[in-house]
Every structure is written in structure tokens, then in C-alpha cells.
Amino acid sequence: MWGRVWHEGQWWFSVIDVIAILTDSQRPRKYWSDLKVKLMSEGFIEVSEKIGQLKMEAPDGKMRETDATDTRTLLRIIQSVPSPKADPLKRWLAEVGTQRLEEIENPELAMTRMRELYEQKGYPQEWTEKRMRGIAIRNELTDDWEKRGAEEGREYAILTNEIARATFGVGIQDHKLKKSLKARHNLRDHMTDLELILNMLGEATATAIHRERDSQGFDRLQVDARDAGNVAGRTRQDIERQTGTPVVSSENYLALTGEDKPKPKRIKKADQTKETGQQEDTE
């Protein structure tokens, strides 16, 4: 298994581990060092810009620094590895590229494939339909933000959190904690039907308010986002009064990926020696 660590909001992978698996090299560090020089000479500047030293668990169980990179750069590196083991990944990349071009020509294909992916994971069909509708509403909202001067990234995140906090009474991070989710998890993929519906209401209302007020610039969009979330928030409060049950739920879909199961404890060699009574071999 490739070593990986969650860093800067995404997975980073051990380049040495990937090289070792794909090439069966007895000296994967030397192989990577030579490949890195070759890639840089060919103008692949990401080798220096997108690779950093991150600590990961080594075979001896200790945390050691190693070359690591994000998914995009890793796939680019894999394309440069002349190994039969890399061929399936290269074919997969070609297939993904073809699908992406098809989706640009026909955006409905992207939605269809996403729906199939959720169903393959085991999500209920009714939930999947709500999730797909939520994606369409979200895309419409972010398109509006772009046209009205919000910057993708930090400002989108702030606007999203404004809507979420007013809608649910908690910010996105606290909502994740309620559901026992980690930073890498997509909160929307773990919302209940009712949470999805209210989330859609807040974001659809934000788009409507932006257009009615013709808001421009981040500051005015932030006011709109809060007002839109308050509309959905009042609906949530009414539901809670009628049902006597909080809308924000601890329910999640981690069971679909097996992440709700406790990980087996790693047994170190020293512990194995104690348990078996055997003397550990040394090299």
C-alpha cells in the first residue's frame, strides 16, 4: 500500500513507495533520483514545485520524512515510469481523459456517471437523487459567485460556511465533528435527506437573493449568503419545533466505505517477540 498523509486539504503520497511498487527496483530512492533529474531536464517543473518532504510511517514503524506529492503530480510521474506495472494506470488515465472530454461536450454525462458512482457505493436511490439535485444547485451558485467577483478558494469557503452556519446553527467544521467526520470527508456525502434538503434551500435562496439584489463583490455576497442561510435556518427551527428532534444529525455514511470500523492495532516486532516467545532475527 502506498504511504499517504492528509496535507493542505488533500492526500499526498509517498513517491518512493509508488516507484518501488511499479518498478520492483531494489533501489527505489536511486531510481526516483534519476527519474527526477530526467523529468526536470524535460521541463517538468512540478517535480521541484509540487514535491515536498512529509513524515510518513516507515517499514520500521517510525515516522520519517520522504518525498511526497499530490494526486495530480503523482499521476504525471506515473506516466513517465517505463514499467509494465504502470500500464494499467496509464490506460486508466487515458480513459478518464476521454470521459472528461465527453463530459465537456455533454455535461449530462458527468451527472449520470456521478449518480452511478453513488449508487455503486451503496447510497439509497432517493438520497442519491437529492444529492445530484444539490450538486446542480451548488454549481449554479458558484457560477454566480464567479460572475459577481468572489474568488474561488478562500472566499467560496467563507460564503459556503456563512450559508451553512445560518442554516444549521453550526459551521461546517462543527457539523463534521457531530458526524465523526475527518477533514478529508465531504460533509454533503454524509448528510441525511433533511439536511440535504435544507442545504439546497439555503444555496438556492442565495442565488435568488444575489440576482434580485444584483450584488457585486465579496462583502455584499457575504451579506446575501447570511440572509439566505437565515431563510433555511428558520425552516429548520420550525421543523425542530414540530418534530421535537434536532435536524443536525450524527448519522453518516462511513459504513459504506468501512471507515466506521476500528483499525487493527499495529503490532511491533518487539511485541511479536514477546507474544510468540521467539527470538527476533537480525540482519
N, C-alpha and C positions, 0 to 999 in steps of 0.2 A: 504494500500500500504506500502511495506517495505521502511523504510528510507534508503537512499543511498547517497553516495558522491563520486565524481571522485577524486582519490588519487593515486599518483605514477603510473599514466598511466593506471588505471583500476578502475572499480566500486568496492567500498567497501560498505557492507550492515550492517544495524543495527541488531545485533544478537538478542537483546531484542524484536524487532518488529517481527522477524521471530518466535521466541519462543511463543510470545503472540498469533499470528495468528494460529499456528499449534496446540497449546495445550489448548487454551481458558482458560489458567491459570489466576487467579485473581492476582497472584504474579509472573509475568514472570521473574523479576530480581532474585527472590529467586530460581525459577525453573532452571534458567540458571546457577546460582552459584552452585547449587547441581550437575547439569549435568556436569559442567566444572570439578569439583573435580573428578567425576566418570571417565570422559574421560582421565584425566591426570593419574589416577591410572591404566588405561588400556594401557598406553603407547602412547596416542595420544598427542605428544609433541607440535604439531602445535597449540594447544589451547593457549599455552603461547607464542609461537614464531610468530604466524600469526594473532594475535588479538591485536588491538591497540585501544586507545581512540581517537575518532574523533568527531568533533562537527557536530551535525545534528539538524534539526528543531524538537522541542518537540511539544506535543499537544497544549501547550500554546502559540506557535508561536516563542518562544525564542530558540536560539542556545545553545544546551547543549552537553557536552561530553558523549559518550556512547560507549560500546564495539562494535567494527566493525571489519569485516574481508572480505577477498576477496572471489570470487565465489567458488574457489576450496575448501577452508576450510569450507565455509558455507554449501556446499553440503555434505561434510563429517559430519558436525554437524547434518544436517537434517536426515541423515541415522541413527543417534543414538537416534532420538526422537521417543519414543514409542507412536505414536498417529495415529489414522485412517486418519487424515488430511494429514499426511506426506506420506501415502502410494502411492498416485498418483505420487509424486515426486520420490519416491524410485523406482517405476516401470519405470518411465521415465529414471532414471539413469541407470537402468539395460538395457533398450532398447538402450540408447546411447552407453553403453559399448559394447553391442553386435554388433552394427553398426561399432564401431571403430575396433573391431577385424576383421570384414568382410572386412573393407577397407584396413587393413594391408595385408590381403590375396589377395585382388583385388583392387589396387589403383584406377581403373577406376570408382568404385562405389562412391568414395569420390567426384570425379569431377561431376558425374551425379547428386548426391544429392545437391551439391553446385549450379549447374545450375538450378535445380528445385527450390531451395530456392530463387534465384534471380528472377526467373520468377514469383514465388508466391508473391514476394514483389511488382511486377508490373514493373520491368525493361524491356525495349524493348528487343526483342529476339536478334536483331543484336548486340545491346550493350552487352548483356549477353555473346554472343559468343566471342566477343573481350576480355571481362573481363576474361573469362575462359582461353583463349589463353595467356593472360597476366600473369595469375597465374602460368601456366605451365612454361613460360619463367622465371618468378621470382624464382620458385623452382629450376630450373636448375642453375640459377646464384648463389643462396645461397648455393647450394650443392658444387659448385665450390669454393666459398669463404671458406667454411669449410675445404675442402681439401688443400687449399693454405694458411691456417694459420690465417684467420681472426676469431675473437672471436664474437660469437653471442651476440647480445645486442647492446652495445655502438658502436662497430666497424662496425657492419652491418648497424646501423643507419647512421653513418658518410658516409660510402660508398654510401648508398642509396641517401643521400642528395647531395653528390657530383654529381651523375648522374642527379638527378632532377634539381639542380641549373643550370648546364650547358645546360640541355635540354630545360628548360622552361624560363631561365633567372631569376628565383626566387627560393628560397629554399622552402622546404615542408611547413614550418610554414606560410610563406607569401602567398603561394598558397592556403592554408586553409583559411586564412583571406580573400583572394579575393573571396572565395566561401561562406563566412559566416559560416564556419565550426568551431566546437569546438575541443578541444584536443582529445576527445574520438572518433571522427569520423575518419573513414578510407578514406583518400583522394581519393584513387583509385575508391572507390564506388561512387564517385561524379564527376569523370572526364567525359568530353564529349568524343565522338568517336575519335576525332582527338587527344585529349590529351592522350587517352589510346594507340593509335597507336604510337605516339611519345615516350611514356613511354616504350612501348615494344621495340621500335627500340634502345633506349638508353641501356636498360638492356641486350638485345640480343647481341648488339655490345660489351658490357663489357665482356660478356662470351667469345666471339670470340677473343677479344684482350688478355684476360688472357691466353687463350690456345695458341695463336700464340707466345706470349712473354714468356710463361711458368713462369708467375710472381708468386713469393712466398713472403709471409709476407705482413702485413698491408700496409706499406709505398708504396710498388710497386703496390699493388692493388688499392690504392687511386689514384695514377697517372693514372692507366688504367681507373678507373671509370670516372675521369675528362675528359680524352680523348674520351671515349665512349659517354659521355654526350654532348661533343662538336660536335660529328658527328650528333647526333639527333638535337642539337641546331641549326646547320647550315641549316638543313632541315626545322626546324620551321621558321627560319628567311626567307628562300626562300618562304615558304607558305605565310607568312605575307606580303612579297613584292608583291606577285602575287594577293593576295585577298584584301589587304589593311585592313585586320582585325586581331587583336591580337589573337593568339591561346589560350593563358591563359584566361579562361572564368570564369565569376562569376556564371555560371549555376551550379546547384547542384540538387540532388535527395531527398532533405529533405522532399518534399511534399509527398513522398511515405510512410513516417513514421509519417506525420502530424507535424513534428518539425518546419515547416516553419510558423505555426500559432502562434500568440502571446498567451502566457499563461494567463489565467484569473487572475485578481488581487485577492490576498487573503484578505478577509475582516475580520478584527479582531473583537473580541466580542464587544469592545468599540465602533467600527464603526457601528456594527449591532444595538447596543442600540440607537445610535443617529438616524439611519435611520428609525427604527421601532417605536421609542418613547417609547419602553417598558423598564422596569427596569430589569437589569440582575440579575438572580438568583445566590445566593452564597451558598456554602456548609459550 
